[in-house]
Amino acid sequence: GEEKPRHPRGVLVLNFMASWCEPCQRELPQLLAVWREYKAKGVRLVLLSNDSLQDKSSLVKLVEKMGIECDVLLDPYRLAAKRFGIEGIPHTLVFSREGQLKSRAEGAKPDFETWLRSALDTALDAKP
């Protein structure tokens, strides 16, 4: 058969968080700032919130207050979190263009911005 052209995928950052999580709120400005620098290189950021359906309005307020323009998905039953073995938040996963998990940050990191830049550089440089 004829081989289909591959569509290049970008590096993916999944950040598991919630609007009520103070460490998550402290980490978000750094996460967003680094993502804004890297998104032109093909980095996609998705926030996965485990806010309950009843707390959805708190999440909407947080998105508006922080000017979040990346994808924000509600995971009230923690299905995505369970799929990736996420126990606590904040928790950040960085995947290569090929979908391989390259880096993970569990909990709040004092050097989060430095860690994220390094993780993104590694994922962007990863060879298939």
N, C-alpha and C positions, 0 to 999 in steps of 0.2 A: 504494500500500500504506500500511498504518498505520505511523506512525513509533514506534519503540520508545523508551521513556524511557532517557536516558543515565544510567549509574551513575557518580557522581563518583569519580574516582580521586584518590589522594593523590600527593604528591610522593614520588619514589623516590630513595633514596641507595644506590648500589652501591659497596661497598668491596672492592677486590681485595687480598688479603692471604695470609699463611701463618703457621703457628704458629712456624716457625723464623726468621721475619723480625723482627730486633730493632727496626728503625724502625716496623714495623707494630704491634708490641707497645707501643711508646711512644705511638703515635697512638691506639690503641684506647680508652683511658680517656677521652680528650677526645671522640672520636667518639661513644661511648656516652653520655657526660654531655649533650652537645648534643642527641643524638637523644631522650633521655628528656625533655628540655625541650620538644621540638618534636613528639613523636609524637601528642599530643592535637590538634594542628593538622592531622593527617592525613599526617604524614611516616612513610614506611616505610623501614626500613634492612635491607639484605641484605648479609651478608658472603659473599664468594666466595673460598674458600680454594683455593690451588693446591698444598696438601699432597698428597703421593702417597697412594695407597690404603694403603700400608704405614705411613704416618705419621698415619693417621686418629686413632689413640689420642692423639697429641700435641695434635691439634686439640680433641678432646673434653676433655682436661685443661685446655687454655686456656679453653675455653668455661665449664667449671665454676669454675675459679679466678677468672675475671673476672666471673662472674655474668651472662653474656651471654644475653639473652632475646629477641633479634631472630632472624630467620631466618639460618641458616648453611648454605651450600651448598658441597659439595665439587666442585671443578673440576680434578681431577688431570691431565687432558689439555689443560687451558687452552683449552677450546672457547669458553667465554664470554669469556675474556680476548682471544682472537684475534678474536672477533666485534666487540669494541669497540676493537680496535687497541691493547690494553694490552701494553706491553713489560716494564716493571718494576713492582715493588710497594714500598710501598703506592701505590695509585692509587684515587682516589675520583671517582665521577661523580654528578652531581645532575640529575635529570630533572624537568620540570614535570608538572603533572597531565595534560597532553596528550601526554606521552611525549617531549617535546623535550629534548635535552641542553642544559642551561643553564650548567653549570660543571663544571670538571674540575681535579683537583689531582694532579699527577704527582710521585711521590716524597714524602719527608718534608718538611713545611713547618713552619718554626719558629712561624708564626702560624696553624697549622691551625684552631684553635678559632674564631678571628676570621673566617678565610676561610669556614669551614663555616656559621657563623651568617649571614654575608652572602649566601652561595650559596643557603641555604634561604629567606631572606627574599625574594630575587629570584625564586626558583622559585614560592614561595607567592603572590607578587603578580602573576605572569605572567598576562596575559590570553590567552584562546584566539585 
